[in-house]
Amino acid sequence: MSALRSQGRRLALQTLYALEFPEPGGLVEILNSAAPRAPQEVKDFALEIVNGVATTRAQLDTAIDSALEHWRLERIHPVERNILRIGLYELNYRPDIPAHVILNEAVDLARRFGDEEAWKLINGILDRLGKERLEGTASAGPESAASSS
């Protein structure tokens, strides 16, 4: 299951990145073109993440922006920005996935797709937001998104 979720996160990142630069075609077409041979389970997990991030994007961005020091979210490269969104979405709406797994997966995505040192930013921000969530102070969106997963 872990390897499939890792693949799903990669596919979600690729899809969210593609959505930063709108082109004709729907979400499913983007997913299929990014990974035409991916197992359906991978595509389903990626689609859940993409839909969840899209639904809660404003709340996620507000939370991430508040955790940044001397930076604004708009200044962060779209790859890293979407890794942060994926990680925070999972921290907030996937309690079945341990926080340390979410952080490790986000760092792996940053090492693979981001700038050389981006993983440090990703790790620091998500660690801070994860601790806030555990303390019950972070709120990134409607509870309905959690029940739809």
SVG drawing of the C-alpha trace seen along z (x, -y; Angstrom):
<svg xmlns="http://www.w3.org/2000/svg" viewBox="-19 -39 40 41">
<polyline fill="none" stroke="black" stroke-width="0.4" points="0.0,0.0 2.8,-2.4 4.4,-2.2 1.1,-2.8 0.4,-5.8 3.9,-7.1 3.1,-6.8 -0.3,-8.4 1.4,-11.4 3.8,-11.8 0.9,-11.7 -1.0,-14.2 2.0,-16.5 2.4,-16.2 -1.3,-16.9 -1.4,-19.9 1.7,-21.3 0.0,-20.9 -3.1,-22.7 -0.9,-25.7 -0.7,-26.2 -4.2,-25.6 -4.5,-23.8 -7.5,-22.2 -8.5,-18.9 -10.0,-17.8 -8.5,-16.5 -8.9,-12.8 -7.2,-13.5 -4.3,-15.2 -3.9,-12.3 -4.1,-9.7 -1.5,-11.6 0.9,-11.9 0.8,-8.2 -1.1,-6.2 0.0,-2.8 -0.5,-3.6 -2.7,-1.2 -6.3,-2.4 -5.6,-2.5 -2.8,-5.0 -4.9,-7.2 -7.8,-7.0 -5.5,-8.1 -4.0,-10.9 -7.4,-12.1 -8.5,-12.1 -5.5,-14.3 -6.0,-16.6 -9.7,-17.1 -9.0,-17.6 -6.3,-20.2 -8.5,-22.0 -11.5,-22.0 -9.5,-23.3 -6.8,-25.3 -7.6,-28.7 -7.5,-27.4 -4.3,-25.4 -2.6,-28.4 -3.6,-30.6 -2.2,-28.1 1.0,-27.6 1.4,-31.4 1.1,-31.9 3.8,-29.3 6.3,-31.0 8.8,-33.4 10.0,-36.2 8.4,-34.6 5.1,-34.7 3.6,-31.6 3.5,-33.2 7.3,-33.4 7.7,-29.7 8.1,-27.6 4.9,-25.9 6.4,-22.4 7.3,-23.2 4.0,-25.1 2.1,-22.0 4.1,-19.6 3.3,-21.8 -0.4,-21.7 -0.4,-17.9 1.4,-17.4 -0.9,-19.8 -4.0,-18.3 -3.0,-14.9 -2.0,-16.1 -5.5,-17.7 -7.7,-15.2 -6.0,-11.8 -5.7,-10.9 -5.3,-7.3 -1.8,-8.2 0.8,-8.8 2.2,-12.4 5.8,-11.1 4.9,-9.2 3.3,-12.3 6.4,-14.4 8.8,-11.7 6.8,-11.4 6.7,-15.2 10.5,-15.4 10.9,-12.6 8.8,-14.5 10.9,-17.6 14.1,-15.8 12.9,-14.2 11.1,-17.2 12.1,-20.3 15.1,-22.5 18.2,-21.1 17.5,-22.6 13.7,-22.7 13.3,-19.6 14.5,-21.6 11.7,-24.2 9.1,-21.5 10.2,-19.6 10.3,-22.7 6.9,-24.1 5.0,-20.8 6.6,-19.8 5.5,-23.2 2.0,-22.8 1.8,-19.2 2.7,-20.1 0.0,-22.9 -2.5,-20.3 -1.6,-17.9 -2.1,-20.8 -5.5,-21.4 -4.7,-25.0 -4.5,-24.4 -7.7,-24.4 -7.4,-24.3 -10.9,-23.8 -14.3,-22.3 -14.9,-19.0 -16.8,-17.7 -13.5,-17.2 -12.3,-14.8 -15.5,-12.7 -15.3,-12.4 -12.0,-10.5"/>
</svg>
